[in-house]
Each structure stands twice: as structure tokens, then as C-alpha cells.
Amino acid sequence: MVYKQKGSENWWYKFTWNGKQVRESTKQPNKRVAEQIEAAHRAALAKGEVGIREKEPTPTLKDFGKESFLLFVTSTKAAKPNTVCFYKNSVENLVSLGKLADLRLDEITTEHVASFVARRQLDKVEVSTINRDVSTLRRMFHLAVEWGKVKTLLPQIKLLPGKNHRERVLSLEEEIEYLRAARAVGDKIEAGYQKALTGIRAVQRGQQPRSPDSYLLQDVVTILFDCALRAGGVLPPEVGQPARRPHRDSQREGPRIAPHDPGQPAHASRPQHAQSVRERRRLHFPVRHGERSH
């Protein structure tokens, strides 16, 4: 019911809810408006009683990206500044297109995403960069659903095909350093073997240690460098898998070996180095019957 207190121009209302008395001022001199305010208060209490809450508006892509998403990234990836920078750049790219940025998350369709991709392609942006932005949008969608920011299913986003493979060419200095490290590994294995030859098992028990292939890594690396191969071109295929010869024009990931420069000294005779390794290994490790020579 609504009423006026003595000396007040404004209407008040009071009622009992779950055994408790509710009394508040409407701050309104109009009785009809005061009754409407009382009714709204009763309705709000009733909604809360049965678990009904007012639906929060779905955030726009710009608001969700710059506030909720980047706040989550900076707090969970604080130890990875490059990751934080990656997501910040992608969000900036996504919201740079005004039409997409101002859409609410549940309004974005695959058509809108396709328009964003087309715009980036017109700007001559590489496929890998576009895919980074699209994957960020996909991540934002997943978190929006997880956090209850949207009540509907968001569209599934697919990455573009034709991603450029990253390849890095090893320098001559890196090759030399790698060979030194491989040699050090072989020296350590060989030293362990020589020590085992004078140990108790070998001397007193007559249990000779198995001779290791100490410098296998060095030989493999030498062939890789001299012949400009990747590991798959030297190592045998896995058990049960047929040997495959990669097409010369196929794109393959991994570090590439710089082509030999005839003017370089040191291990300049690369094919001769590889050939000498093959001949030495044939002498010291002859192929047994039924085995395959590599």
C-alpha cells in the first residue's frame, strides 16, 4: 500500500515479504507513479524468489575483446609477454573493422567473418596473419560461451588453407657449432665405453660391454649438412611404414641447410665428406644379411 508520512509531499509504500516488512519512499508526489514503483519492487522480489534475473545485454566484439578477453590474457599469460602481444595485435586487427567491432557477439555470423577475411586479403595480408586473427576470434567465442556472456551457439570458425611454412636457413657458423656439439657427444659416449672396458664386469667377470656407435650423431649430421637433407632423408622409416621420397617441389617444415659455397674453406668439400662417412661406416659397420643399408 502507498501512504504519505506527516509533513511529506512524497508517497511511501510498505508491504510484508517473507515475514519481513518492506518500507521505502518513492520520492514521488504522484500517487499513481508511486503505486507503479511499489508494484515494480514486488515484481523484482518475486523474480529473485524463483531464480529469475534480468538478462545482461550481450557485449559487442570490441567491448568483450578489449575488456574481458584482454584482461583474461594479461592476467593468465603475464609470464609470456610475446603471447600477450600476439593477442593484443589480433584484437586490434579484429576491431579495426568498424562494422564487425560494433556487432554483439551473438549477432556475428560466418558471413561477417568472411567479410573480415576478404577485407584483410584485399590489404595483401598473408594467410598466416589472417589465421592468427581468426583463431583469436574463435578463442574469444569459446570464452564468451564458457563465461555465460551469450545464450546462443556462436558460429564455428575455420582457418584458411594454404598457410605459409616457416623455414630458417642454418648459417655456416651454426653448422660448425652443431658438428662440434655432435663430436662432444660422441667423445663422451666413447669415454664411457673405454672406462667400462677396465671396469669390474669386464676385467673380473669377463662381461665385455657392448661396443657403442659413439659417433653416429656426428656422421648423421655430416650427411645432413653435406647433402642438404632433413632428418627424414637419412633416418629409416618407422616400422611398418613404407619409405617415401618427398617431391622436390613440396613444402617441408624445418630448418634448411644453406647451399654449399665453393669459396668457403674448412668443410667445403661437402659431397666428399658425406662419401667418406659412408665408406668408413661400411668398413666398420658392415651390413648383416637381411638388413638394409642406409
ZISUL-V99932 format. One record per pair of residues at least 4 apart in sequence whose ideal C-beta (glycine too) atoms are under 7 Angstrom apart, sorted by the first residue. I is the first residue (numbers start at 1). J is the second residue. Records with the same first field share a line. If there is no record, write none. Layout:
I=J / J
This chain:
1=13 / 14 / 15
2=11 / 12 / 13 / 31 / 34 / 35 / 38
3=12
4=8 / 11 / 12
5=12
9=29
10=25 / 26 / 27 / 28 / 29
11=26 / 28 / 31 / 34
12=23 / 24 / 25 / 26
13=24 / 26 / 34 / 38
14=21 / 22 / 23
15=22 / 42
16=20 / 21
17=22 / 45
26=34 / 37
28=33 / 34 / 37
30=34
31=35
32=36
33=37
34=38
35=39
36=40
37=41
38=42
39=43
40=44
41=45
42=46
43=47
44=48
45=49
46=50
47=52
58=104 / 105 / 106 / 149 / 150
59=63 / 64 / 104 / 105 / 149
60=64 / 101 / 102 / 103 / 104
61=65 / 94 / 95 / 100 / 101 / 103 / 105 / 108
62=66 / 95 / 101 / 102
63=67
64=68 / 69 / 105 / 140 / 144 / 149
65=69 / 70 / 91 / 94 / 95 / 140
66=70 / 91 / 95
67=71
68=72
69=73 / 91 / 140 / 143
70=74 / 87 / 88 / 91
71=75
72=76 / 143
73=77 / 84 / 87
74=78 / 84
77=83 / 84
80=84
81=85
82=86
83=87
84=88
85=89
86=90
87=91 / 136
88=92
89=93
90=94 / 132 / 133 / 136
91=95 / 136
92=96
93=133
94=100 / 133 / 136 / 137
95=101
97=101 / 116 / 119
98=102
99=103
100=112 / 116
103=107 / 108 / 112
105=144 / 149 / 150 / 154
106=150 / 152
108=112 / 113 / 155
109=155
110=114 / 155
111=115
112=116
113=117 / 134 / 137 / 157
114=118
115=119
116=120
117=121 / 130 / 134 / 160
118=122
119=123
120=125 / 130
121=125
125=129 / 130
126=164
127=131 / 160 / 162 / 163 / 164
128=132 / 163 / 164
129=133
130=134 / 160
131=135 / 159 / 160 / 163
132=136
133=137
134=138 / 157 / 159
135=139 / 159
136=140
137=141 / 157
138=142 / 157
139=143
140=144
141=145 / 154
142=146
143=147
144=149 / 150 / 154
145=150 / 154
150=154
165=251 / 253
167=256
168=255
169=256 / 258
170=174 / 175 / 255 / 257 / 258
171=258
172=176 / 258 / 264
173=177
174=178
175=179 / 225
176=180
177=181
178=182 / 221
179=183 / 218 / 221 / 222
180=184
181=185
182=186 / 217 / 218 / 221
183=187 / 218
184=188
185=189 / 217
186=190 / 214 / 215 / 217 / 218
187=191
188=192
189=193 / 212 / 214
190=194 / 214
191=195
192=196
193=197 / 209 / 211 / 212 / 214
195=199
196=202 / 209
197=202 / 209
198=202 / 203
199=203
200=204 / 205
201=205 / 207
202=207 / 208 / 209
215=219
216=220
217=221
218=222
219=223 / 277 / 281
220=224 / 234
221=225
222=226 / 273 / 274 / 277
223=227 / 229 / 234 / 274 / 277
224=229 / 231 / 234 / 257
225=257 / 270
226=270 / 271 / 273 / 274
227=274
228=257 / 259
229=233 / 234
230=252 / 254
231=235
236=292 / 294
237=241 / 242 / 243
246=250 / 252
260=270
262=268
264=268
267=273
269=273
270=274
271=275
272=276
273=277
274=278
275=279
276=280
277=281
278=282
279=283
280=284
281=285
282=286
287=291 / 293
